[in-house]
Amino acid sequence: MVRTQDGVNVCLGGGEKTHIGTVVLCQPRPSLKGDGKTSTTSSVLNLIGHKDGELARAFAEKLCRALNQTVVVTAGIHIESAAPQEIGYFLKAAEELGEKTIEALLN
């Protein structure tokens, strides 16, 4: 993770092969509901055949809302023939990592 003056750049990798499979650019904006909350606009770029987008987008949007800053997440987690249980494990781990990252950056 690299924190700049107006944004955060994060690389998430793991499994059998860390690589670049997805890039997410997430920008904070006022919620369209008019409730005073921060929402996001996200752009997701997936390389052909990669399924890292769900994990990367959730992570980027969580950080973006909490920090009210632009966030870029590059993700590549490879598990050959991953079972749904394994995918669920990585989604849960990314959610927990997001919480810890926010806590560390805000304190």
N, C-alpha and C positions, 0 to 999 in steps of 0.2 A: 504494500500500500504506500502511495505517495500522496501527501497532502500539500496542496498549493495554497496560495492566498485566497483563491476563490473556487476551489474545487478539490475533489478527491479522485484518484485513479487507483483502482484495485485490480489485482490479478488473482483469480481463483483457479486452482489447478489441483489435480490429484488423480487417484485411481491408479491404473496401470501405466498411464502416460499423460503427463501434463502437456497441454498444447493450447493453441488458440482455436476455439470452435465457435465462439460467439462474442460479439462486442455489443455492449449496451451503453447508450448515451442518454442520460436522464437529467432533465432540467426542472427545477422547482418553479411552481406557479401558484397563484391563488386558486383555491377550489372553485369550480364552476357552480357549485351549490350556493355560493355566497355565504358560507358559514364561518369564514375567517380562517379556515384551515389551509394548510399547504398541501397541494396535490403535485402531480408530476406530468410531464410529457416525455415519453420515452421512445427512442428509436432502437430497434433490435436488428442486428445483422448476424445471420447464421451462415456459417460455411455449409456447403452441401453435405447432407447426411448427419449433421450435428444436432444434438438435442439439449444443448446446454442453456438454451434461451430462457426456459422457465425459471431455472435456478438463478441465472444472472440477472434477469429482469426484477425478480422479487427482491434480491439483495440490493440492487442499485436503487430501486424505488424506496426501499426502507431507509437507506442512508440519505438519499436525496431529501426526503420529507423531514427527517430528524435534524439534518444539518442545514437545511435550506440553502444548499449549494449544488452546483453541477457535479454529477458523479459519472465516471466512466468505469465500467466493469468489463474486463476481458476474462472469459471463462473457458476452460477446457478440462473436463474430467472424463477420463476414458475407462470404462469397464466393459470388457468383451462380453457380449450376450448378457447384459445386466438384467436381473430379475426385478420385478416391480418393488420388492422389498428393499433391494439394494438402492434403487433410485430414491425411494422414500427416505432411506437413511441419509443420503447426501442432501436431499431437500431440507430435512430436519437439521442436519449439521450446519448447513448454510444459514438457516434461520437463526440458530443459536450464535453462530459467528457474527452475524449482522448485529445482534443485540450487544454482544461484547465489544464489537468495533465501535458502535455508537457510544456506548458507555465510556470507552477509552478516549474517544475523540472529544467528548463533551466535558470530561473531567480533567 
